[in-house]
Amino acid sequence: MNNLTGNSLIQLFFEDDGQTPNSRLPVLIYKNVGLDSADKASAFEALFSANHWPAQWRAQVFDYHHYHSNSHEVLGIAKGRARLKLGGPNGTEHEVGESDVLILPAGTGHCSLQQSADFLVVGAYPVGQEDYDIQRPDPDTHDASIVRISKVACPVTDPVYGGTGPLVETWLAG
């Protein structure tokens, strides 16, 4: 149902900047995930749900910096293109497009800087973490977010590969 083609895995690390906690775990970006369907949104929903990351929504990425302190998140780009900033206001910009998947560890800042009119994302969270929060970078709430993030369980499956794959190899190996 899926595969990665070529040099298609990107790992990114972001430091805590005192406002956006980020994570010791890497952000994983899978470029050009092959899906056996013209309806990529439905295919991502089925894929993520089958791998114990139930799909929660179809939308775009917020155009303001935010992170989730009580859940990891996967974003499947079903249509269009966007320029996202990852790691909070001091992070880095990344171009994403149809068939890309981003796995964001709890605390990782993200926002959309620019997106095509047809940009569509499927968002999902690991089983047991579906009640995600939305936090904005803020030094006044930073420490409380760090405490919540420290309690977030590491997922036992990769949203694309299930019991194998880069998430299992990097997040669970450390």
C-alpha positions, 0 to 999 in steps of 0.5 A: 500500500505504501513505500518510500522512493529514493532518498526520501527520509528527512530527520530534523532536530530542534532545540527548546528556545524557551518558548517552544519546547520542541523535542529530543526526538527527531521530526521525520519527513517521508517524501513521496509516500506511494499510495495505491489510490487517487483519493490520497486523503482517504488513503492516508486516513486508512493507512494511519488508522490501520497503524494505530494513529486514528485519523482525526481531521482533514484541513490545512495547517494553522498559519500561526506557530503552535505545538501539541504538549500532550500528543505526537502528530502525523500530517499526510499531505493529500493535495497541494503544496505548502511552505511550513516553518517547523521548530517554532519561530526560530525554526526552519522552513520546509517545502512539502507537497502531495504524498509527503508525511510529517511526523511531529513529536510532542512539543514540536512547533509548526505553522504554515507560512504559505500554501496552495489554494488546494492544500489539504492535510490529514491529521492523526494522533497515536491511539490514546492521544487523540484528545490533543491540545493546541499550545502557542509559544509562550515563556509563561506556559513553557514549563507546564508544557514541558511537564505534559510533554514528558508524560506523552508515551512514545507510539509503538507503531510508525503511522506509515509502516506499522511495526517497522520503519523510521519512527520505530528505528529512531524514536524507540531505539533511543 
